[in-house]
Amino acid sequence: MKKIESIATGGTIAGSNHMGKTTNYKAGSLSVEDLLASIPDIKSEFDISLFPLLSVDSNEMNITVFLLD
């Protein structure tokens, strides 16, 4: 079985709001577990390790964020 290591940093792909609405959109609001749950059968095909490092809007991403005060 192939292995996938996922490091989550939030951002656009983890953003959410009510379906069909763009107001009140919040980047980084979904967990990496929520994202993986939306992919049918992925856990039966791959050995997946998850590491939720950050939950930051892509516009806020910079080197200071990665220094993890």
C-alpha positions in Angstrom: 0.0 0.0 0.0 1.3 3.4 -0.9 1.9 6.0 1.8 0.8 9.6 1.8 2.2 12.2 4.3 0.0 15.3 4.5 1.0 18.5 6.1 -1.9 20.8 6.4 -1.5 24.6 6.5 -5.1 25.8 6.0 -5.5 28.3 3.2 -7.9 28.3 0.3 -8.3 24.6 -0.2 -9.5 24.3 3.5 -11.9 27.2 3.2 -15.6 27.0 3.7 -18.9 28.8 3.9 -22.5 27.9 3.1 -22.8 26.2 -0.3 -23.2 28.8 -3.1 -22.3 31.8 -0.9 -19.1 33.8 -1.1 -19.8 36.2 1.7 -18.4 35.2 5.1 -15.9 32.8 3.4 -13.2 31.7 5.9 -10.0 30.2 4.7 -8.5 27.4 6.7 -11.8 26.5 8.4 -11.8 22.8 7.5 -9.5 20.2 9.0 -7.3 17.9 7.0 -9.5 15.1 8.2 -12.6 16.9 6.8 -10.9 17.3 3.4 -9.8 13.6 3.3 -13.4 12.5 4.3 -14.6 14.2 1.1 -12.5 11.8 -1.1 -14.3 8.4 -1.4 -12.2 5.3 -0.6 -8.9 7.1 -0.2 -8.2 5.4 3.2 -8.7 2.0 1.6 -6.2 2.8 -1.2 -3.5 4.6 0.8 -1.8 4.6 4.2 -2.3 8.3 5.2 -0.5 10.2 7.9 -1.9 13.6 8.8 0.0 16.5 10.3 -2.0 19.6 10.9 0.8 22.2 11.1 -1.2 25.5 10.7 -4.6 26.8 9.8 -3.8 30.1 8.0 -5.3 32.1 5.2 -3.0 31.9 2.1 -2.8 35.7 2.2 -1.4 35.6 5.7 1.3 33.0 4.9 4.9 34.2 5.4 8.1 33.0 6.9 7.1 34.3 10.4 4.1 31.9 10.4 6.5 28.9 9.8 8.8 29.9 12.7 6.0 28.8 15.0 6.5 31.3 17.8 
